[in-house]
Amino acid sequence: MMNLETKDMITKKLLDAQEMVRDFEMFSKQISDQEVAKAFKNFAETSGMQAQELQKLVDKYKRD
């Protein structure tokens, strides 16, 4: 059985990562400097990959 505290941490970090995706995506569309916009778009993608991994952990422990 998984420690509830660990599950809570994973869930919190998942929510944080999802928020980062939204923020970076939104900022990338609002910034006129193309270098910064591209960097923010890349950050959104990286945060998205982290969110996917965290979601897998959440899903794994929901089954347990």
Stockholm file with secondary structure:
# STOCKHOLM 1.0

chainA/1-64         MMNLETKDMITKKLLDAQEMVRDFEMFSKQISDQEVAKAFKNFAETSGMQAQELQKLVDKYKRD
#=GR chainA/1-64 SS CCCHHHHHHHHHHHHHHHHHHHHHHHHHHHCCCHHHHHHHHHHHHHHHHHHHHHHHHHHHHHHC
#=GC SS_cons        CCCHHHHHHHHHHHHHHHHHHHHHHHHHHHCCCHHHHHHHHHHHHHHHHHHHHHHHHHHHHHHC
//
